[in-house]
Amino acid sequence: MTSFIDGLPKAELHVHIEGTLEPELMFELAQRNGIDLPYASVEELRAKYHFSNLQEFLDLYYQGAQVLQAEQDFYDLTWAYLARVQRDNALHTEIFFDPQTHTSRGVPFASVIDGIHRALGDGLQKLGISSKLILCFLRHLDEEDAQRTLEQALPYRDRIVGVGLDSSEIGNPPSKFERVFTRARREGFRTVAHAGEEGPADYVRQALVLLQVARIDHGNRAMEDEALLERLARSAVPLTLCPLSNLKLCVVDDLEKHPLLQMLKRGLRVTVNSDDPSYFGGYLNDNYRAIQEALGLDERHLLRIARNSFEASFLNPSEILKLSERVDRYAEDWENMRESRPG
């Protein structure tokens, strides 16, 4: 099944670009920018990657982001991710970025988005990976801060497809950001939100009703609400699941207990993604392999998830059709190859 997953065309819809910062690059950027890290080596830093909850991870995540200072830093970060995800046969990616993490310490908004955008352009030209960019508001900050960030984003609306909501979920419900999401939709942005990772099923409902999101990021705890499951199935709102992230952050204590397969059986449009792969020990195909092995997914399941990843994207319908046909051709070629094998 490993070779099947490796060759499977797919998209990634839930990845935080700051969460792809590998320790080696962190040390390189720290040296470039004259920043002293509180770690003696890459190995010492990696040893810290043990988390019992979301907040413990976020504390380390925000600390690591301090090395990102200039436009070239954001270019290097994004390019490293694209080069890595190409090895997983990702044809399209939709990347989250957290401008407040950087502007709050004096990094210009332009430096952040110019570096990321330049790398995404090179990713299309040199690697053949199409992409979209999603600005995430930090939910532990207030809505006024989010409104100011949206103002900063408006001159770059041609580079940003949508807005999202991430960071500390508990105590920061989607309802806290209803006004800024209403404004973002009015300005032409698509909307997504992290909900139901650590927060309750009601946060998923709030994201659907109040924020009018096109996708739910995570959504695990929707399984606790039968009416919500029926709504998600009926509306075909996608869920961007992140198995290894869920395991690393103790959202599930065993991947065999992950709800992905049950969600598929209930008709939900689920996708597989990496979230913050540097910190959680796995990029896109690592997540596919881990959840396939844990739940015994077969080729039919994996093909459905891959098709979902394109159908749930913010590409236009003709692009979605073209990429979905790549999955269909892959399935046909794989079946023909299997039938031609002796024995």
C-alpha positions as CSV (number, residue, x, y, z in Angstrom):
1,M,0.0,0.0,0.0
2,T,3.0,2.3,0.5
3,S,3.7,2.5,-3.2
4,F,0.1,3.1,-4.0
5,I,0.0,6.1,-1.6
6,D,3.3,7.4,-2.8
7,G,2.0,7.6,-6.4
8,L,-1.5,8.8,-5.6
9,P,-2.2,12.4,-6.9
10,K,-3.4,14.5,-4.0
11,A,-3.8,18.0,-2.6
12,E,-3.0,19.3,0.9
13,L,-5.6,21.7,2.3
14,H,-4.5,22.1,5.9
15,V,-0.9,23.0,6.5
16,H,0.5,26.0,8.5
17,I,3.6,27.3,6.7
18,E,5.1,28.3,10.1
19,G,4.6,24.7,11.2
20,T,6.9,23.4,8.4
21,L,9.9,25.1,9.9
22,E,12.4,22.3,10.4
23,P,14.9,22.6,13.2
24,E,17.8,22.8,10.7
25,L,16.3,25.8,8.9
26,M,15.4,27.3,12.2
27,F,19.1,27.3,13.2
28,E,20.1,28.6,9.8
29,L,17.7,31.5,10.0
30,A,18.7,32.3,13.6
31,Q,22.3,32.5,12.6
32,R,21.4,34.7,9.5
33,N,19.4,37.1,11.7
34,G,21.6,37.1,14.7
35,I,19.1,35.4,17.0
36,D,20.2,33.3,20.0
37,L,18.1,30.1,20.3
38,P,17.7,28.5,23.8
39,Y,18.9,25.2,22.4
40,A,22.5,24.0,21.8
41,S,21.7,21.8,18.8
42,V,19.1,20.5,16.4
43,E,18.9,17.3,18.5
44,E,18.1,19.2,21.7
45,L,15.4,21.2,19.9
46,R,13.8,18.0,18.5
47,A,13.8,16.5,21.9
48,K,11.3,19.2,23.0
49,Y,8.7,18.0,20.5
50,H,6.6,16.1,23.0
51,F,3.2,17.7,23.7
52,S,0.3,16.8,25.9
53,N,-2.0,19.4,24.5
54,L,-2.4,22.1,21.9
55,Q,-1.1,25.0,24.1
56,E,2.2,23.2,24.8
57,F,2.8,22.9,21.1
58,L,1.7,26.5,20.4
59,D,4.2,27.8,23.0
60,L,7.1,26.2,21.1
61,Y,5.6,27.1,17.7
62,Y,5.5,30.8,18.4
63,Q,9.0,30.7,19.9
64,G,10.3,29.1,16.7
65,A,8.7,31.7,14.5
66,Q,10.9,34.4,16.0
67,V,13.6,33.5,13.6
68,L,11.4,34.6,10.6
69,Q,12.4,38.2,10.1
70,A,12.8,39.1,6.4
71,E,11.1,38.4,3.1
72,Q,13.8,35.9,2.2
73,D,13.2,33.9,5.3
74,F,9.5,33.5,4.4
75,Y,10.6,32.5,0.9
76,D,13.1,29.9,2.1
77,L,10.5,28.5,4.5
78,T,7.8,28.2,1.8
79,W,10.2,26.8,-0.8
80,A,11.4,24.1,1.6
81,Y,7.8,23.0,2.2
82,L,7.0,22.9,-1.5
83,A,10.1,20.9,-2.4
84,R,9.2,18.4,0.4
85,V,5.5,18.0,-0.5
86,Q,6.4,17.5,-4.2
87,R,7.9,14.2,-3.1
88,D,4.5,13.2,-1.8
89,N,3.0,13.8,-5.3
90,A,0.9,16.8,-4.1
91,L,-0.3,18.6,-7.1
92,H,-2.0,21.4,-5.2
93,T,-1.7,22.9,-1.7
94,E,-3.6,25.5,0.2
95,I,-1.3,27.1,2.8
96,F,-2.2,28.9,6.1
97,F,-0.1,31.7,7.3
98,D,-0.4,33.7,10.6
99,P,0.5,37.3,9.9
100,Q,-0.2,38.4,13.5
101,T,2.6,36.1,14.7
102,H,5.0,38.3,12.8
103,T,3.5,41.8,12.7
104,S,3.2,41.8,16.5
105,R,7.0,41.7,16.7
106,G,7.5,44.4,14.0
107,V,7.9,42.3,10.9
108,P,6.0,44.1,8.0
109,F,3.0,42.4,6.6
110,A,4.5,42.9,3.1
111,S,7.7,41.0,4.0
112,V,5.6,38.0,5.1
113,I,3.3,37.8,2.1
114,D,5.9,38.8,-0.5
115,G,8.2,36.0,0.5
116,I,5.5,33.4,0.6
117,H,4.0,34.6,-2.6
118,R,7.3,34.6,-4.5
119,A,8.0,31.0,-3.4
120,L,4.5,29.9,-4.4
121,G,5.0,31.4,-7.8
122,D,8.3,29.5,-8.2
123,G,6.5,26.4,-6.9
124,L,4.1,26.5,-9.8
125,Q,6.8,27.3,-12.4
126,K,9.6,25.0,-11.3
127,L,7.7,22.2,-9.5
128,G,4.3,22.2,-11.1
129,I,2.5,22.7,-7.8
130,S,-0.5,25.0,-7.8
131,S,-1.4,26.8,-4.6
132,K,-3.7,29.1,-2.7
133,L,-3.0,31.2,0.4
134,I,-5.2,31.5,3.4
135,L,-4.7,34.1,6.1
136,C,-5.5,32.8,9.6
137,F,-6.6,35.0,12.5
138,L,-5.2,34.0,15.9
139,R,-8.2,33.3,18.1
140,H,-6.4,33.9,21.4
141,L,-6.2,37.6,20.3
142,D,-9.2,39.8,20.2
143,E,-11.4,40.5,17.2
144,E,-10.2,44.1,16.9
145,D,-6.7,42.7,16.3
146,A,-8.2,40.5,13.6
147,Q,-10.0,43.4,12.0
148,R,-6.6,45.3,11.8
149,T,-5.0,42.3,10.2
150,L,-7.8,42.1,7.7
151,E,-7.2,45.8,6.8
152,Q,-3.6,45.0,6.2
153,A,-4.5,42.1,3.9
154,L,-6.9,44.1,1.7
155,P,-4.2,45.5,-0.7
156,Y,-3.1,41.8,-1.3
157,R,-6.5,40.3,-1.8
158,D,-5.4,39.1,-5.2
159,R,-2.9,36.8,-3.5
160,I,-5.1,35.6,-0.6
161,V,-8.1,33.3,-1.4
162,G,-9.6,33.2,2.1
163,V,-9.4,33.7,5.8
164,G,-9.3,31.1,8.6
165,L,-9.1,30.8,12.4
166,D,-6.5,29.0,14.3
167,S,-4.5,28.9,17.6
168,S,-5.9,28.2,21.1
169,E,-9.4,26.8,20.6
170,I,-10.6,26.3,24.2
171,G,-12.3,29.5,25.4
172,N,-12.1,31.2,22.0
173,P,-15.3,30.1,20.1
174,P,-16.0,31.0,16.5
175,S,-18.7,33.4,17.7
176,K,-15.9,35.7,19.0
177,F,-15.0,36.5,15.3
178,E,-18.4,36.7,13.7
179,R,-18.1,40.3,12.6
180,V,-14.6,40.1,11.1
181,F,-15.6,37.0,9.1
182,T,-18.8,38.8,7.9
183,R,-16.6,41.6,6.7
184,A,-14.1,39.2,5.1
185,R,-16.9,37.5,3.1
186,R,-18.1,40.9,2.0
187,E,-14.6,41.7,0.8
188,G,-14.6,38.5,-1.4
189,F,-12.6,36.1,0.8
190,R,-13.6,32.4,1.3
191,T,-13.8,31.3,4.9
192,V,-12.6,28.3,6.9
193,A,-12.0,27.7,10.6
194,H,-10.4,25.3,13.0
195,A,-13.2,23.8,15.1
196,G,-13.8,20.7,17.1
197,E,-10.2,19.7,17.6
198,E,-10.1,20.4,21.3
199,G,-13.2,22.5,21.4
200,P,-16.7,21.0,21.5
201,A,-19.0,20.0,18.7
202,D,-20.8,23.3,19.2
203,Y,-17.7,25.1,17.9
204,V,-18.2,23.3,14.6
205,R,-21.8,24.3,14.5
206,Q,-20.8,28.0,15.2
207,A,-18.3,27.9,12.4
208,L,-20.9,26.7,10.0
209,V,-23.7,29.0,11.1
210,L,-22.0,32.2,12.2
211,L,-18.8,32.2,10.1
212,Q,-20.4,30.4,7.1
213,V,-17.3,28.5,6.5
214,A,-16.7,26.5,3.3
215,R,-14.5,24.0,5.2
216,I,-14.0,22.8,8.8
217,D,-10.4,22.3,9.8
218,H,-10.2,19.2,12.0
219,G,-13.8,18.7,13.2
220,N,-13.1,15.5,15.1
221,R,-15.6,16.3,17.8
222,A,-18.5,16.6,15.4
223,M,-18.8,12.8,16.0
224,E,-20.3,13.7,19.4
225,D,-23.4,15.3,17.8
226,E,-25.7,13.3,15.6
227,A,-27.6,16.2,14.1
228,L,-24.3,17.9,13.3
229,L,-23.0,14.8,11.5
230,E,-26.2,14.7,9.4
231,R,-25.8,18.4,8.5
232,L,-22.2,17.9,7.5
233,A,-23.1,14.9,5.3
234,R,-26.0,16.7,3.7
235,S,-24.1,19.9,3.0
236,A,-20.9,18.1,2.0
237,V,-18.8,20.7,3.9
238,P,-15.3,19.2,3.8
239,L,-13.3,18.3,6.9
240,T,-9.5,18.7,6.7
241,L,-8.3,16.0,9.1
242,C,-4.8,15.7,10.4
243,P,-4.1,12.3,11.9
244,L,-0.6,12.6,13.1
245,S,-1.3,16.0,14.6
246,N,-4.3,14.5,16.4
247,L,-2.0,11.8,17.8
248,K,0.8,14.1,18.8
249,L,-1.5,16.6,20.6
250,C,-3.5,13.8,22.3
251,V,-6.7,14.6,20.5
252,V,-6.7,10.8,20.1
253,D,-4.6,8.5,22.1
254,D,-4.3,5.8,19.4
255,L,-4.8,6.2,15.6
256,E,-6.9,3.1,15.7
257,K,-9.5,5.3,17.5
258,H,-9.4,8.1,14.9
259,P,-12.8,8.9,13.5
260,L,-11.8,9.2,9.9
261,L,-13.2,5.8,8.7
262,Q,-16.4,6.3,10.6
263,M,-16.7,9.8,9.0
264,L,-16.2,8.2,5.5
265,K,-18.9,5.7,6.3
266,R,-21.3,8.5,7.3
267,G,-20.8,10.2,4.0
268,L,-18.6,13.1,5.2
269,R,-16.2,14.7,2.8
270,V,-12.9,14.0,4.7
271,T,-9.4,14.8,3.6
272,V,-6.0,13.9,5.0
273,N,-3.4,16.6,5.7
274,S,-0.2,17.3,7.8
275,D,-1.1,20.4,9.8
276,D,2.4,21.3,11.3
277,P,4.6,18.5,9.9
278,S,7.9,19.7,11.3
279,Y,6.5,19.5,14.9
280,F,4.3,16.4,14.5
281,G,6.7,14.1,12.7
282,G,5.0,13.6,9.4
283,Y,4.3,15.2,6.0
284,L,1.4,14.4,3.8
285,N,2.2,10.9,2.8
286,D,3.3,10.1,6.3
287,N,-0.3,10.9,7.4
288,Y,-1.8,8.8,4.6
289,R,0.4,5.8,5.5
290,A,-0.2,6.1,9.3
291,I,-4.0,6.4,9.0
292,Q,-4.2,3.7,6.3
293,E,-2.3,1.2,8.5
294,A,-4.2,2.1,11.7
295,L,-7.7,1.9,10.2
296,G,-7.1,-0.7,7.5
297,L,-8.1,1.6,4.7
298,D,-8.2,0.0,1.2
299,E,-7.5,1.5,-2.2
300,R,-11.1,2.6,-2.6
301,H,-10.9,4.6,0.6
302,L,-7.6,6.3,-0.3
303,L,-8.9,7.2,-3.8
304,R,-12.0,8.8,-2.2
305,I,-9.9,10.8,0.1
306,A,-7.6,12.0,-2.7
307,R,-10.6,13.0,-4.9
308,N,-12.0,14.8,-1.9
309,S,-8.8,16.8,-1.5
310,F,-9.3,18.3,-5.0
311,E,-13.1,18.6,-4.8
312,A,-12.8,20.4,-1.4
313,S,-10.1,22.9,-2.7
314,F,-10.6,26.5,-3.7
315,L,-9.6,25.8,-7.3
316,N,-12.1,26.6,-10.1
317,P,-14.4,23.8,-11.3
318,S,-12.4,23.1,-14.5
319,E,-9.1,22.8,-12.5
320,I,-10.8,20.5,-10.0
321,L,-12.1,18.3,-12.8
322,K,-8.7,18.1,-14.4
323,L,-7.0,17.1,-11.2
324,S,-9.8,14.6,-10.2
325,E,-9.3,13.0,-13.6
326,R,-5.6,12.5,-12.7
327,V,-6.8,10.4,-9.7
328,D,-9.2,8.4,-12.0
329,R,-6.4,7.7,-14.4
330,Y,-4.1,6.6,-11.6
331,A,-6.7,4.2,-10.4
332,E,-7.1,2.7,-13.8
333,D,-3.4,2.4,-14.4
334,W,-2.9,0.8,-11.0
335,E,-5.7,-1.7,-11.7
336,N,-4.3,-2.6,-15.1
337,M,-0.8,-3.0,-13.6
338,R,-2.2,-5.3,-10.9
339,E,-4.1,-7.4,-13.4
340,S,-0.9,-7.8,-15.6
341,R,1.2,-9.2,-12.7
342,P,1.8,-12.9,-12.9
343,G,0.0,-15.2,-10.5
